[in-house]
Amino acid sequence: MPTTSHLAHLSQLLSAREIITDSSLIEPYCTDQRGRYHGQAFAVLQPHSVSAVQSILRYCQQQQIPITPQGGNTGLCGAATPHSCTAGKGIILSLSKLNRVRKLSLADNTITVEAGMILADVQAAAKQANRYFPLSLASEGSCQIGGNIACNAGGLNVVRYGTMRDLVLGLEYVLSDGQLVSHLNPLHKNTSGYEMSQQIIGSEGTLAIITAATLKLFAPPQSILTAWVGLENIQAATDLLSALKNHFAERLSSFELISQSALSLSARYSQLQEPANAKWHILFELTDSLPTQDLTEPLINVLEQGNWLNAIIADSETKRQHLWTLRENISAAQRSLGASIKHDIVVPIEKVADFIESCQQRLLTAFPQTKTILFGHLGDGSLHYNVFIADILSNDVYHYEKEINQVVYEQVLQHQGSIAAEHGIGQLKNQWLSQVRTPAEINWMWAQKHYFDPKNILNPGKVLPPQP
């Protein structure tokens, strides 16, 4: 059926303000934020209600119209960009207009929000109720909660609060045939059979369309202590992590690793002084829900006992913000080096030091013209391992991607890690999935895909490798 006929039918299901057909307005939705992927769609649909989402899915399944679900379009793996296999025959389903707070329960410490709500707005709504939602990302001012759930986002506070999977208490989603599954009641225990929602979390829109979620809230931090430590090697950083966990337990909220090259870039970009002179740097934060907790003296004792003396403890909110600015501006500062081959990887914390050393040696042997900017969440073992090639500033760098990925991912696998920590698989890494999942797991994934989406209309070409 021609797209004009599809649009005519969709216009009966949706209002004019919920349909975008102008090609110039569609284009930004078809390009990922890195400019890496460029897809095609004959329309962008922005439903204002869950019932409209159901109607869209019913029609698209009947007509076998591919659907690319999209939140804030801040992803880094091409999951929210139409795949080339759809050849412009599909639509983009933007959840941005489903953006309300439905309920906030202080007794249950939960907030129920729609999928299109921006993460920063969820944080603000929790704060207004004197509660705390701990997910924190560089893109929190534009990413949407549905996308965070769809890729099981991690961020800065995983060491204490866990990933998005740990923060979701209830989920509402629409299946490919338009059926609504809604379990948003704030149940802290529920063992009534298999849990479908756990399969939806992290599935990147390939199994269902997330429309709302009930999220866990926490007491807001009242005592906050932020510190920066310069270290000569990664092993010293993991030793520091162990000491802090042992002494402060759940008070350790974040533990960030920053290489010297990453710090230098960010310091120049941010026009801030480097806090310490060292090969490696750790930025960490201790928090407590009690306002009178003085964590400074206990921290100084821990640092002195371990001889971690190249340290700065933020003695004001301004200083604290300066330290976090240096960490958060790394991604933006890297743009001066041009396009990069990004790796969102994770290895066991005890193997991080060996991985970094061996991977760097093999990468420089195979590609001596490369430069690596390394930073990440050492508190949970995940690293952002970004490889640049000298004198190549454009996307031409991706001509070397397969060979560079081969080197990096071989080392990740040798160190019992995974190729995807918090950014997901999308269309960037699905050809590598069989390297980190067994044939039994891949077959199980395909079985779930066939059950949830028998006509393969939900985000085709993403996550799953080609079916054997």
Salt bridges, closest charged atoms under 4 A:
GLU18 OE2 - HIS48 ND1 3.21
ASP108 OD1 - HIS188 NE2 3.70
GLU114 OE2 - ARG100 NH2 2.56
GLU114 OE2 - ARG102 NE 3.25
GLU172 OE2 - ARG102 NH2 3.01
GLU256 OE1 - ARG327 NE 2.79
GLU256 OE2 - HIS377 ND1 2.86
GLU285 OE2 - ARG320 NE 2.80
ASP288 OD2 - ARG251 NE 2.54
GLU317 OE2 - ARG320 NH1 2.97
ASP344 OD2 - HIS423 ND1 3.93
ASP396 OD1 - HIS399 NE2 3.81
GLU401 OE1 - ARG36 NH2 2.48
GLU422 OE2 - HIS377 NE2 2.89
GLU422 OE2 - HIS384 NE2 3.14
GLU441 OE2 - ARG437 NH1 3.25
ASP453 OD2 - LYS449 NZ 2.73
